[in-house]
């Protein structure tokens, strides 16, 4: 997946996890988060979208 595709996906993203992480990054001094949950809950996908937009 290209960087442009990731950026477009993030802009169109309705994932509340990604929105919350960006909110944490913009309002808190700590830039670390832990994504946890059972398999298949889009942790890796969310991490890729977040990393592409930092």
C-alpha positions in Angstrom: 0.0 0.0 0.0 1.5 3.3 -1.0 2.0 6.3 1.3 -0.6 8.3 -0.6 -3.2 5.5 -0.2 -2.5 5.3 3.5 -2.9 9.0 3.9 -6.2 9.0 2.0 -7.4 6.0 4.0 -6.6 7.9 7.3 -8.5 11.0 6.1 -11.5 8.9 5.3 -11.1 6.8 8.4 -14.0 6.5 10.8 -12.0 4.4 13.3 -12.5 5.9 16.8 -9.2 4.2 18.0 -7.1 6.2 15.4 -9.0 9.4 16.3 -8.3 8.8 20.0 -4.6 8.2 19.5 -4.3 11.4 17.5 -6.1 13.2 20.3 -3.7 11.8 22.8 -0.7 12.7 20.7 -1.9 16.3 20.3 -2.9 16.9 24.0 -0.5 14.9 26.1 3.3 15.0 26.4 3.6 11.2 26.2 3.7 10.0 22.7 3.4 6.3 23.5 0.3 4.2 23.3 -0.4 0.5 23.6 -3.0 -1.0 21.2 -4.4 -4.2 22.8 -7.3 -6.5 22.2 -8.2 -9.9 20.8 -7.0 -11.1 17.4 -8.8 -9.5 14.4 -9.6 -6.2 16.0 -7.5 -4.0 13.6 -4.6 -3.3 15.9 -2.0 -3.6 13.2 -4.2 -1.7 10.6 -4.7 1.1 13.1 -0.9 1.2 13.9 -0.1 1.5 10.2 -2.6 4.4 9.7 -1.3 6.2 12.8 2.4 5.7 11.8 1.7 7.0 8.2 0.2 10.2 9.5 2.6 11.2 12.3 
